[in-house]
Amino acid sequence: MLYIVSLKQMYAGHVRQAALTASQYRAASVGRYTIVVDDDIDPSNLDEVFWAILTRNDPKQAIQILERCHSSSADTTISPEEKRKYKVAPKPLTTSNVIIDACRPYEWKTEWYPWPG
């Protein structure tokens, strides 16, 4: 339900593009949150990831909610009634996803605070 992507920014908009792509990875089918961090952050270290979320973005610009994204019967936020409504497979179930840009702004990423660890 949580994807964390570490990426070396190559151009303006790269983070958002990667976040949107990762958030729609259908094989996992119930991804709910996608967080993108710079390549100096270890995506397996939640202390580093949360530090990046708290220090590297303006929430108004960094958080986006995507509506009507693919989901599955394994999604715990879809009611049993909604799941039973469809007799066909795959069921046309949807949910919302959140993407979080926890990267330094591309335009001035070299002047940003480094991970203190």
C-alpha positions as CSV (number, residue, x, y, z in Angstrom):
1,M,0.0,0.0,0.0
2,L,3.1,2.3,0.2
3,Y,5.6,2.8,-2.5
4,I,8.7,4.8,-1.8
5,V,10.8,5.7,-4.9
6,S,14.3,7.2,-4.7
7,L,15.3,9.1,-7.8
8,K,18.1,11.3,-9.2
9,Q,16.2,14.3,-10.6
10,M,17.2,14.8,-14.3
11,Y,14.8,17.6,-15.3
12,A,12.0,19.8,-13.9
13,G,8.8,17.7,-13.6
14,H,10.8,14.4,-13.3
15,V,9.6,13.8,-9.7
16,R,5.9,14.2,-10.6
17,Q,6.2,12.0,-13.7
18,A,7.9,9.2,-11.6
19,A,5.3,9.5,-8.9
20,L,2.4,9.3,-11.2
21,T,3.9,6.3,-13.0
22,A,4.7,4.4,-9.8
23,S,1.3,5.2,-8.2
24,Q,-0.4,3.4,-11.1
25,Y,1.7,0.1,-10.8
26,R,-1.1,-2.3,-11.3
27,A,0.6,-5.6,-10.3
28,A,0.4,-4.6,-6.7
29,S,-3.2,-3.4,-7.2
30,V,-3.7,-1.7,-3.9
31,G,-1.1,1.0,-3.8
32,R,-2.4,3.9,-1.8
33,Y,0.5,6.2,-1.1
34,T,3.5,6.9,-3.3
35,I,6.4,9.0,-1.9
36,V,9.3,10.1,-4.1
37,V,12.6,11.1,-2.4
38,D,15.9,12.3,-3.8
39,D,18.7,9.9,-4.3
40,D,20.5,11.0,-1.2
41,I,17.7,9.5,0.9
42,D,17.6,5.7,1.6
43,P,14.0,4.6,0.7
44,S,14.2,1.7,3.1
45,N,15.0,4.0,6.0
46,L,11.7,5.6,7.2
47,D,13.5,8.1,9.4
48,E,15.2,9.5,6.3
49,V,12.0,9.3,4.3
50,F,10.0,11.2,6.9
51,W,12.7,13.8,7.3
52,A,12.5,14.4,3.6
53,I,8.8,14.7,3.7
54,L,9.0,17.2,6.6
55,T,11.8,19.4,5.2
56,R,11.8,19.2,1.4
57,N,8.4,20.4,0.3
58,D,5.5,22.8,0.6
59,P,2.5,20.6,1.2
60,K,0.3,22.6,-1.1
61,Q,2.6,21.9,-4.0
62,A,3.9,18.5,-3.0
63,I,0.8,16.5,-2.3
64,Q,-1.6,15.4,-4.9
65,I,-4.7,13.2,-4.5
66,L,-5.6,11.1,-7.6
67,E,-9.2,10.0,-7.8
68,R,-10.7,6.9,-9.4
69,C,-7.5,4.9,-9.5
70,H,-7.5,1.1,-10.1
71,S,-8.1,-1.0,-7.1
72,S,-9.1,-4.6,-6.3
73,S,-11.2,-6.7,-4.0
74,A,-8.2,-6.8,-1.6
75,D,-8.7,-3.1,-0.9
76,T,-10.0,-2.7,2.7
77,T,-11.5,0.7,2.1
78,I,-14.0,-0.5,-0.4
79,S,-17.2,-1.8,1.2
80,P,-18.2,-5.4,1.0
81,E,-21.4,-4.3,-0.6
82,E,-19.5,-2.5,-3.4
83,K,-17.3,-5.5,-4.0
84,R,-20.4,-7.8,-4.2
85,K,-22.1,-5.5,-6.7
86,Y,-19.9,-6.7,-9.6
87,K,-20.1,-10.3,-10.8
88,V,-17.5,-9.8,-13.6
89,A,-13.8,-10.2,-13.3
90,P,-11.8,-8.0,-13.0
91,K,-14.2,-5.9,-10.9
92,P,-14.3,-2.2,-11.9
93,L,-13.3,-1.0,-8.4
94,T,-11.6,2.3,-7.9
95,T,-10.0,4.2,-5.0
96,S,-8.0,7.3,-4.5
97,N,-4.2,7.5,-4.3
98,V,-1.9,10.0,-2.8
99,I,1.5,11.1,-4.3
100,I,4.0,13.0,-2.2
101,D,6.9,14.8,-3.6
102,A,9.5,14.7,-0.9
103,C,12.3,16.0,-3.1
104,R,14.2,19.3,-3.2
105,P,12.8,21.7,-5.8
106,Y,14.7,21.0,-9.0
107,E,15.3,24.7,-9.8
108,W,17.5,25.1,-6.6
109,K,18.2,21.5,-5.5
110,T,21.9,22.2,-5.1
111,E,21.3,24.9,-2.6
112,W,19.1,22.8,-0.3
113,Y,19.8,21.3,3.1
114,P,21.4,17.8,2.9
115,W,20.3,14.8,4.8
116,P,22.1,15.3,8.2
117,G,22.7,11.6,8.8
